[in-house]
Every structure is written in C-alpha cells, then in structure tokens.
Amino acid sequence: MLTDEKLKTRKEIKRFFIAGFWTLLAETLLCLYISDLSNSVIIFTFMLQNALSLIVYFFAIVALNLSIKDNTYKFPYGTGRLENFISFLQAALCLPGVAIVIYSIWKNMVQAPPEISFGYAQIAFLYMIIRLIWLKWWAGSIMKRSDAYSPILKAYNAYFTVCIIEATLVALSLLIALWFQQTDRVLQARVIDIFLTLISSTYWVVNSLKVMKENFEALIDLPLKEADQLLILKTLSEQFNHYEDVGYIYSRTSGRQKIIEIELSFSKNRSLSEIADLQEAMKKSLSQHFSDVRFNLIPVIR
C-alpha cells in the first residue's frame, strides 16, 4: 500500500501538473494572440514551444494518475517508459515546429510585416516569468517537505530555472529592441527579434535531437557491447569452481538497464544455498561494472 505521506505527495504533484497545464494553456493562447498583434517572431516561437509542452503536461498527469493506484505502484512494469515515449514524441514534434519558425523568419525577411510592437511582447514575457517563478517555488516546496516526490518533478524544477533565465534574457533583449524602435531605428529592432529567434531555434533543435537520442535508447532493447560481454565472461571465469558447465548466456540492454541471464549446470549434490550464494556473488561482481544491472542465474541440475 502507498503510505499516507507518499499518497499525499503524489496527489499534490498531480495538482501541480494540472495547474501547470492550465496556466501553460493560457500562456500559449496569450502568446498566439500577442504574436499576431505584435508581429514578433520570437513570441511565435515561444507559442509553438508551449503548445508542444502541453502534450508532456497531459501525459505527465496520466502517468501520475497511474502511479497513485496501488496495483500500479506495486507493479510499475512498463509505466516508466511512458515518460520516455512522451519526451521522445515532444522532441520529434519540435523539429517541424522549428521548420515553421524558420519559414516565418524567411517570410519576415522577404516580405516585411507591419511594425513590430515590442511593448505588447513584454506582456507575454511578464506572465511567463511570473508563472515560472510560481511553479518553481511550488516544486521546490514539495521537494523540501518530502523525499517521495516524482523524478519528473525534480527534472521540471531544474527546467524551470533554465526557462526563467531564458525568458528574462529575451525580455531584456526585447526592451533594447523597443528602445531602438522608439529612437526610429526599426531595422536594428527587427534584427534583434530575428537574432533571438535564431538562437532559440538552434537551441531548440540541438536539445530536441539530444532528447530524442536519449529516449530512443531507453525505449528499445539492444545487444550488449563486446566489452560488456567480455566482462560477463570474466565474471564466469572468476567463479568457475562453483559450477559444472555453462549453458546459454542471455544479455541485452533495455533502456539504460543491463539485463543478464546465465544458464549454469550443477551437480545433484549442490545445495540451494550454494546456488543462491553464487548468484549473489556474481550479481555483486557485475554491479561493479554496470551501474544498473538485473541479473538472474538459471540453474540446471544434472
């Protein structure tokens, strides 16, 4: 059963993500309206990023719903990869999103839009920064009160810090652009808007490709590298006098976890305690080489 403390924490985390979802939806709609009103490409870029983040928030709420059910909490097989799938999907969707942004930049350069209203853009960033500070404070307070918080929350807490810095720097840059605009240097102001968009888009692509790679590896099973297989053979050779023969060796990488199963033959006079001690010794040896390993010894009595 989930303890009262853990259940209470999980439910609060669920409320946290629900609040994050609705406030982000409001931010997305605000950015959509202001990007149309101000003709700023950087606001349009943030609007696209927010729209894709809504997908992650939605599935995070679904995952938390699963985690507070007692049967899922006890037997969480498969639910861990839900987060990997969500992250991979969001990163994959970012690539066409960046393509839309690049098209918008090209369109603004070829066919200049009406004057950019940088004052309206500040409204979006003011809401964005206030929302991020509030959510970061809430996430931090949950983590201080309990050590039973979700790993998703810890990741988001770090993510909010980066977003606050990014949003603040962009807002300050747009203030400079607004000053250029007020002093009749419209070209410089437009260059700042496009330059900020290019930096944000580049970061978006690089980060998306990194997230896609990490989560793709976590979603599929791969064979162990040759060096890893040699380490398994080394472990077997260290314990050669505790078994009679070696059968099949099953090994694979499942996400970040190494799964190793080995068939070993034993004579009839071997006791179960000896076999259990051997399994524990081999698991301890393998754990020294692999940070996350699941080992199983399959005994064959002859």
N, C-alpha and C positions, 0 to 999 in steps of 0.2 A: 504493500500500500504506500501511496505517497504520504509523507509526513505533512502535518498541518502547515509547517513553515515553507516547505517546498511547494506545496499546492498554492499557498497564498502568494508566494513569489511568482510562480508561473502565471497565475491569473493576473497579477499586476503587470507582468511583462506583456501579456496579451492585450491589456488595456492600453499599455504604452504603444504597441504597434498599431492598434486601432486608431488611437489619437494621431499617431504619425501618418497613417494612411489618409485620414480625412483632412488634416492640415496640409499635407502634400498635394492632395487633390485641389484644395483651394488655391495653393501656390501655383499649381500648374495652370489653372484657369486664369489666375491673375496675370501670369507671365504671357499666356496666349493673348489676352486682351491688350496688355501693355506692349507686347511685341508688334501687334497690329497698329496700335495707337502711336508708338514712338518710332517704328521702322528700324529698330535696333536688332542687329543680327545676333548679338551676344545674348539678349533676352530670349530670342527664339531658340538659341542653343540650350539654354537652361530649361526652357519649357519642354524640349524633347527629352532631355535627361530625366526630368521629373516624371514625365509620362511613362518612361521605361522603369523607373524606380517604383512606380505604383504596383507593377507586376510582382516585384520582390516583396513588397509590403503585404500584398494579398496572400501570397503563398507562405510567407512567414507566419501570418495569422493562422492559416490552415495547419501548418506544422505544429504550432503551439497548441492548437485545439487537439491534435493527436497526442501530444506529449502529456497533457493533463488527464488523459484517460488512463486508468490504472493498468489495463491489459497492455496498452502500447508502451507505457513506461517500463513495465517488467520485461517486455519482449519487443525492443525497438528495432528489430531487423528490417532494414530497407528504408526506414524513415530518415536515417542520417543522410542518405544520398538525395533526398528530396531537396535539401539545401544546395547541394552541388548542381543538381539539374536546374534549379531556379537561377543560380548565379551564371551558369553556362548560357541559359536562354537569354537572360538580360544582356550579357556581354555580346552574344551573337546579334541581338536586335540593335545594339549600339552602332554596328557597322553601317547598316543602311541609314540609320539616324544621322551619322556623320556625313554620309553622301548627300543627304538633304541639306545639311548645313553648308557644305562646300558649294552646292548648286546655288544656295541663297547668296553666298558671298560673290560668286561669279555674276549672278544676276544684278546685284547691287553695284558691281564694278562696271558692267557693260551698260546697264540702264539704271542710272542713279535714282533712288527713291526720293520722295519728298524729304524735307528736312528732318533729321533725327532729333527726337525730343528726349534729351538725356535726363531732364528733370523728372519725367514720368518713369524712366528706368529706375531711378533711385527708390521709388515707392516699392517696386518688386523686391529690390535687394534689402530694403529695410525690413519688410515682412519676413524674407528668407533668413536673415541673420537672427532676428528675434525668435523665430521658430526653432532654429538650430540650437541656440543657446538654451532655450527652454527644454528641448528634448535631451540635450547633453546633460543638463543638470538633473533631469529625472532619471536618466540611465545611470548616472554616477551615484545617485542616492540609493537606487535599488542595489547596485553592486556593493555599496558600503554596508547596507543593512543585512545582506545575506550572501553566503558563498554558493547558493544553489541557483544562481542566475544562469540563463542560457548562454552558450558560446556566441549565438547570434547577437545578443545584446552587447557583449564585450567588443565584437567586431564593429558594431554600429557606433559605439562610444568613441572608438578611435577614428571612425569615418567622419563623425560629426566635427571633430577637431579640424580635420583637413578641409571640410566643407566651409567651416566658419572662416578659416584663413583665406580660402579661395574667394568666397563671396565678399569678404571685407576688402581684399586687394582689388577685385574687379569694381566694386562700388567706388573706391578711391580713384581708380583709373578713370571711371566714367565722370567723376567730379572734375577731373582735369580736362576731360573732353568737353564737359559743359562749360568750363571756363574758356576753352578755345572757341567754343561756339558763341559765347557771349561777346567775345572780342573779335567777332567776324572772321575767325579762322576755321571755317567749316570743313575744309579739306583735312586739316590736321585732326579735327574731331572725328571725322569719318574713318580716318586711318586707324585711330585708336580703337574704335569699335571693331573694325575688321581684324586688327592685330590681336586683340583679346580673344576674338572668336577662333582665330587660327591656333593660338596657344591652347585654348580649352579643347578644341577638336583634336589636336595632336595628342594631348594628354589622354583624352577620351579613348582614342584608338589604341595607344600603347597599353593603357590599363586594361582595356577590353580584351586584347589579344592575350595578355598575361593571365587574366581571369579565365578565359576560355581554355587555355592550355592546362592550368592547374585543375580545373573542374572536369575537363575531359579525361585527364589521367585518373581522377577519383571515381569516374563513372564506369570505366572499363577495366577488365581483367587482362593483365599482360604477363608473359613469362618472365621469370627472374633473369637477371643478367648473369653472364657466365661467371663473373667474380663472386656473385652471391651463391651460385650453385657449388662453386669450389669450397666456399665456407661451410656449406651443408656437409659436403664430403669430409671436410676436415673435422667437423663435429662427430661424424660417424667413426672416423678413424681413431679419435680420442677415446671412444667407448667400445672399441672392437672386442674386448674381452668380456663384455656383458651380454652379448647376443651371439647366435649361431650363424645367421645369414641375413642378407639384406634383400628385400623384395622391391616392390615399386616405390619410387620417390615422386610424390605429387607436390608440385610447388607452383605458386603463381603470386602475382601482385594484384591485390584487389584494392583499388584506390591507392591509399598510402600504406596499407597494411600488407605484410608478407604472410602468406598462408602456406604452411609446410606440413605435409603428412607423409610419414615414412612407415613402410611395412618392415617389421623385423621378426625374424624367426627365433623361437626359443624352444629349448628342450622341455620335456614334461616336468622335470624336477625344479624348474624355475618357479618361485612363488610370485603371487600377485604384488606383494610389497616390493620385491626386487624390480619388477617391471615398472611399477609406479615411481620408484626412486630413479630409475634410468630415465624415464620420461621427464621428470623434474630436472635432472642434471642436464639433459640435452636442451631443454627449454631455456634453462639459465645460461647455457653456453651460447645459444642462438640469440638470446636477448642482448648479449654483449655486442653483437654485430648488427642487429636490426633493432631500430628504435620501437617499432610496432610490429610484433610478430605473433601469429596464432599457430601454435604447434600441437600436433596430435600424433601420438605413436599408435600404430595399428599392430597389435601383437598377433603373430601366427604361431600356434603351438604345434610342434611336430613330435 
